[in-house]
């Protein structure tokens, strides 16, 4: 049967931050961590939806320790505010889960292409700002959620914001490749500094969440929305199954730095297993260049990991 949520080790006394925890994979991740005893911060763009998610977790998991704090990854001011308001000087687990998928071209509050800005830059900044708390916690982990669709495109280091030509699915793939390059470089820097922090990545395969339908619905493309809904019903696995690779990377013993976990069957569905990744996501030079560009764009320097 393979690894399931029942195999999650006891998380009592551990503190976790999960971005995008109000629905889908993030909600399941937060709920299962709370079920095993972790105190979980639900980092959500909408406080109202976050509070509703917290109430649902409390109903499903009596005694769950959850709190809600607003975080808009498309606004670096909000990211800084979240980090400033987090009242803890230690952090066992950061799950960089939130994201957007294939919207029409748009920009974040800071002028970055939306998918690159939210999926990569927001999490890059958040990780850097929470790094002192992670480094202060033995055995801490950073898990960043990518996608098997990263295989569609490498990052374009000369056009990170898609200003020359925007194709929504290619932009999505590039943002997910950026997640893996970030994990690769973060793991390298943590190792170089002898830090007791593991940086790993995961992907859900094809999991039924509202991520697929959000873009078409926002644009009023009812046909595309229905097609995505059909795919979710017929082809996708559940959000509960899709969250398992993230939960594995976050909690299983022996998870290696820069590892990538996903569903065992064709990167599509099944129990968590080591996942294939495109060779360009292991390119040291590209990872370092993306890191430097991300520092320049966000103003977050990850000072403790300078090389």
Secondary structure as a PSIPRED ss2 file (coil, helix, strand):
# PSIPRED VFORMAT (PSIPRED V4.0)

   1 X C   1.000  0.000  0.000
   2 X C   1.000  0.000  0.000
   3 X C   1.000  0.000  0.000
   4 X C   1.000  0.000  0.000
   5 X H   0.000  1.000  0.000
   6 X H   0.000  1.000  0.000
   7 X H   0.000  1.000  0.000
   8 X C   1.000  0.000  0.000
   9 X C   1.000  0.000  0.000
  10 X C   1.000  0.000  0.000
  11 X C   1.000  0.000  0.000
  12 X C   1.000  0.000  0.000
  13 X C   1.000  0.000  0.000
  14 X C   1.000  0.000  0.000
  15 X E   0.000  0.000  1.000
  16 X E   0.000  0.000  1.000
  17 X E   0.000  0.000  1.000
  18 X E   0.000  0.000  1.000
  19 X E   0.000  0.000  1.000
  20 X C   1.000  0.000  0.000
  21 X C   1.000  0.000  0.000
  22 X C   1.000  0.000  0.000
  23 X C   1.000  0.000  0.000
  24 X H   0.000  1.000  0.000
  25 X H   0.000  1.000  0.000
  26 X H   0.000  1.000  0.000
  27 X H   0.000  1.000  0.000
  28 X H   0.000  1.000  0.000
  29 X H   0.000  1.000  0.000
  30 X H   0.000  1.000  0.000
  31 X H   0.000  1.000  0.000
  32 X H   0.000  1.000  0.000
  33 X H   0.000  1.000  0.000
  34 X H   0.000  1.000  0.000
  35 X H   0.000  1.000  0.000
  36 X C   1.000  0.000  0.000
  37 X C   1.000  0.000  0.000
  38 X C   1.000  0.000  0.000
  39 X E   0.000  0.000  1.000
  40 X E   0.000  0.000  1.000
  41 X E   0.000  0.000  1.000
  42 X E   0.000  0.000  1.000
  43 X E   0.000  0.000  1.000
  44 X E   0.000  0.000  1.000
  45 X C   1.000  0.000  0.000
  46 X C   1.000  0.000  0.000
  47 X H   0.000  1.000  0.000
  48 X H   0.000  1.000  0.000
  49 X H   0.000  1.000  0.000
  50 X H   0.000  1.000  0.000
  51 X H   0.000  1.000  0.000
  52 X H   0.000  1.000  0.000
  53 X H   0.000  1.000  0.000
  54 X H   0.000  1.000  0.000
  55 X H   0.000  1.000  0.000
  56 X H   0.000  1.000  0.000
  57 X H   0.000  1.000  0.000
  58 X H   0.000  1.000  0.000
  59 X H   0.000  1.000  0.000
  60 X H   0.000  1.000  0.000
  61 X C   1.000  0.000  0.000
  62 X C   1.000  0.000  0.000
  63 X C   1.000  0.000  0.000
  64 X C   1.000  0.000  0.000
  65 X E   0.000  0.000  1.000
  66 X E   0.000  0.000  1.000
  67 X E   0.000  0.000  1.000
  68 X E   0.000  0.000  1.000
  69 X E   0.000  0.000  1.000
  70 X E   0.000  0.000  1.000
  71 X C   1.000  0.000  0.000
  72 X C   1.000  0.000  0.000
  73 X C   1.000  0.000  0.000
  74 X C   1.000  0.000  0.000
  75 X C   1.000  0.000  0.000
  76 X H   0.000  1.000  0.000
  77 X H   0.000  1.000  0.000
  78 X H   0.000  1.000  0.000
  79 X H   0.000  1.000  0.000
  80 X H   0.000  1.000  0.000
  81 X H   0.000  1.000  0.000
  82 X H   0.000  1.000  0.000
  83 X H   0.000  1.000  0.000
  84 X H   0.000  1.000  0.000
  85 X H   0.000  1.000  0.000
  86 X C   1.000  0.000  0.000
  87 X C   1.000  0.000  0.000
  88 X C   1.000  0.000  0.000
  89 X C   1.000  0.000  0.000
  90 X C   1.000  0.000  0.000
  91 X C   1.000  0.000  0.000
  92 X C   1.000  0.000  0.000
  93 X E   0.000  0.000  1.000
  94 X E   0.000  0.000  1.000
  95 X E   0.000  0.000  1.000
  96 X E   0.000  0.000  1.000
  97 X C   1.000  0.000  0.000
  98 X C   1.000  0.000  0.000
  99 X C   1.000  0.000  0.000
 100 X C   1.000  0.000  0.000
 101 X C   1.000  0.000  0.000
 102 X C   1.000  0.000  0.000
 103 X C   1.000  0.000  0.000
 104 X C   1.000  0.000  0.000
 105 X C   1.000  0.000  0.000
 106 X C   1.000  0.000  0.000
 107 X E   0.000  0.000  1.000
 108 X C   1.000  0.000  0.000
 109 X C   1.000  0.000  0.000
 110 X C   1.000  0.000  0.000
 111 X C   1.000  0.000  0.000
 112 X C   1.000  0.000  0.000
 113 X E   0.000  0.000  1.000
 114 X H   0.000  1.000  0.000
 115 X H   0.000  1.000  0.000
 116 X H   0.000  1.000  0.000
 117 X H   0.000  1.000  0.000
 118 X H   0.000  1.000  0.000
 119 X H   0.000  1.000  0.000
 120 X H   0.000  1.000  0.000
 121 X H   0.000  1.000  0.000
 122 X H   0.000  1.000  0.000
 123 X H   0.000  1.000  0.000
 124 X H   0.000  1.000  0.000
 125 X H   0.000  1.000  0.000
 126 X H   0.000  1.000  0.000
 127 X H   0.000  1.000  0.000
 128 X H   0.000  1.000  0.000
 129 X H   0.000  1.000  0.000
 130 X H   0.000  1.000  0.000
 131 X H   0.000  1.000  0.000
 132 X H   0.000  1.000  0.000
 133 X H   0.000  1.000  0.000
 134 X H   0.000  1.000  0.000
 135 X H   0.000  1.000  0.000
 136 X C   1.000  0.000  0.000
 137 X C   1.000  0.000  0.000
 138 X C   1.000  0.000  0.000
 139 X C   1.000  0.000  0.000
 140 X E   0.000  0.000  1.000
 141 X E   0.000  0.000  1.000
 142 X E   0.000  0.000  1.000
 143 X E   0.000  0.000  1.000
 144 X E   0.000  0.000  1.000
 145 X E   0.000  0.000  1.000
 146 X C   1.000  0.000  0.000
 147 X C   1.000  0.000  0.000
 148 X H   0.000  1.000  0.000
 149 X H   0.000  1.000  0.000
 150 X H   0.000  1.000  0.000
 151 X H   0.000  1.000  0.000
 152 X H   0.000  1.000  0.000
 153 X C   1.000  0.000  0.000
 154 X C   1.000  0.000  0.000
 155 X C   1.000  0.000  0.000
 156 X C   1.000  0.000  0.000
 157 X C   1.000  0.000  0.000
 158 X C   1.000  0.000  0.000
 159 X C   1.000  0.000  0.000
 160 X C   1.000  0.000  0.000
 161 X C   1.000  0.000  0.000
 162 X C   1.000  0.000  0.000
 163 X C   1.000  0.000  0.000
 164 X C   1.000  0.000  0.000
 165 X C   1.000  0.000  0.000
 166 X C   1.000  0.000  0.000
 167 X C   1.000  0.000  0.000
 168 X H   0.000  1.000  0.000
 169 X H   0.000  1.000  0.000
 170 X H   0.000  1.000  0.000
 171 X H   0.000  1.000  0.000
 172 X H   0.000  1.000  0.000
 173 X H   0.000  1.000  0.000
 174 X H   0.000  1.000  0.000
 175 X H   0.000  1.000  0.000
 176 X H   0.000  1.000  0.000
 177 X H   0.000  1.000  0.000
 178 X H   0.000  1.000  0.000
 179 X H   0.000  1.000  0.000
 180 X H   0.000  1.000  0.000
 181 X H   0.000  1.000  0.000
 182 X H   0.000  1.000  0.000
 183 X H   0.000  1.000  0.000
 184 X H   0.000  1.000  0.000
 185 X H   0.000  1.000  0.000
 186 X H   0.000  1.000  0.000
 187 X H   0.000  1.000  0.000
 188 X H   0.000  1.000  0.000
 189 X H   0.000  1.000  0.000
 190 X H   0.000  1.000  0.000
 191 X H   0.000  1.000  0.000
 192 X H   0.000  1.000  0.000
 193 X C   1.000  0.000  0.000
 194 X C   1.000  0.000  0.000
 195 X C   1.000  0.000  0.000
 196 X C   1.000  0.000  0.000
 197 X E   0.000  0.000  1.000
 198 X E   0.000  0.000  1.000
 199 X E   0.000  0.000  1.000
 200 X E   0.000  0.000  1.000
 201 X E   0.000  0.000  1.000
 202 X E   0.000  0.000  1.000
 203 X C   1.000  0.000  0.000
 204 X C   1.000  0.000  0.000
 205 X C   1.000  0.000  0.000
 206 X C   1.000  0.000  0.000
 207 X E   0.000  0.000  1.000
 208 X C   1.000  0.000  0.000
 209 X C   1.000  0.000  0.000
 210 X C   1.000  0.000  0.000
 211 X H   0.000  1.000  0.000
 212 X H   0.000  1.000  0.000
 213 X H   0.000  1.000  0.000
 214 X H   0.000  1.000  0.000
 215 X H   0.000  1.000  0.000
 216 X H   0.000  1.000  0.000
 217 X H   0.000  1.000  0.000
 218 X H   0.000  1.000  0.000
 219 X H   0.000  1.000  0.000
 220 X C   1.000  0.000  0.000
 221 X C   1.000  0.000  0.000
 222 X H   0.000  1.000  0.000
 223 X H   0.000  1.000  0.000
 224 X H   0.000  1.000  0.000
 225 X H   0.000  1.000  0.000
 226 X H   0.000  1.000  0.000
 227 X H   0.000  1.000  0.000
 228 X H   0.000  1.000  0.000
 229 X H   0.000  1.000  0.000
 230 X H   0.000  1.000  0.000
 231 X H   0.000  1.000  0.000
 232 X H   0.000  1.000  0.000
 233 X H   0.000  1.000  0.000
 234 X H   0.000  1.000  0.000
 235 X C   1.000  0.000  0.000
 236 X C   1.000  0.000  0.000
 237 X E   0.000  0.000  1.000
 238 X C   1.000  0.000  0.000
 239 X H   0.000  1.000  0.000
 240 X H   0.000  1.000  0.000
 241 X H   0.000  1.000  0.000
 242 X H   0.000  1.000  0.000
 243 X C   1.000  0.000  0.000
 244 X H   0.000  1.000  0.000
 245 X H   0.000  1.000  0.000
 246 X H   0.000  1.000  0.000
 247 X H   0.000  1.000  0.000
 248 X H   0.000  1.000  0.000
 249 X H   0.000  1.000  0.000
 250 X H   0.000  1.000  0.000
 251 X H   0.000  1.000  0.000
 252 X C   1.000  0.000  0.000
 253 X C   1.000  0.000  0.000
 254 X C   1.000  0.000  0.000
 255 X C   1.000  0.000  0.000
 256 X C   1.000  0.000  0.000
 257 X C   1.000  0.000  0.000
 258 X C   1.000  0.000  0.000
 259 X C   1.000  0.000  0.000
 260 X E   0.000  0.000  1.000
 261 X E   0.000  0.000  1.000
 262 X E   0.000  0.000  1.000
 263 X E   0.000  0.000  1.000
 264 X E   0.000  0.000  1.000
 265 X E   0.000  0.000  1.000
 266 X C   1.000  0.000  0.000
 267 X C   1.000  0.000  0.000
 268 X C   1.000  0.000  0.000
 269 X E   0.000  0.000  1.000
 270 X E   0.000  0.000  1.000
 271 X E   0.000  0.000  1.000
 272 X E   0.000  0.000  1.000
 273 X E   0.000  0.000  1.000
 274 X E   0.000  0.000  1.000
 275 X C   1.000  0.000  0.000
 276 X C   1.000  0.000  0.000
 277 X C   1.000  0.000  0.000
 278 X C   1.000  0.000  0.000
 279 X H   0.000  1.000  0.000
 280 X H   0.000  1.000  0.000
 281 X H   0.000  1.000  0.000
 282 X H   0.000  1.000  0.000
 283 X C   1.000  0.000  0.000
 284 X H   0.000  1.000  0.000
 285 X H   0.000  1.000  0.000
 286 X H   0.000  1.000  0.000
 287 X H   0.000  1.000  0.000
 288 X H   0.000  1.000  0.000
 289 X H   0.000  1.000  0.000
 290 X H   0.000  1.000  0.000
 291 X H   0.000  1.000  0.000
 292 X H   0.000  1.000  0.000
 293 X H   0.000  1.000  0.000
 294 X H   0.000  1.000  0.000
 295 X H   0.000  1.000  0.000
 296 X H   0.000  1.000  0.000
 297 X H   0.000  1.000  0.000
 298 X H   0.000  1.000  0.000
 299 X C   1.000  0.000  0.000
 300 X C   1.000  0.000  0.000
 301 X C   1.000  0.000  0.000
 302 X C   1.000  0.000  0.000
 303 X H   0.000  1.000  0.000
 304 X H   0.000  1.000  0.000
 305 X H   0.000  1.000  0.000
 306 X C   1.000  0.000  0.000
 307 X C   1.000  0.000  0.000
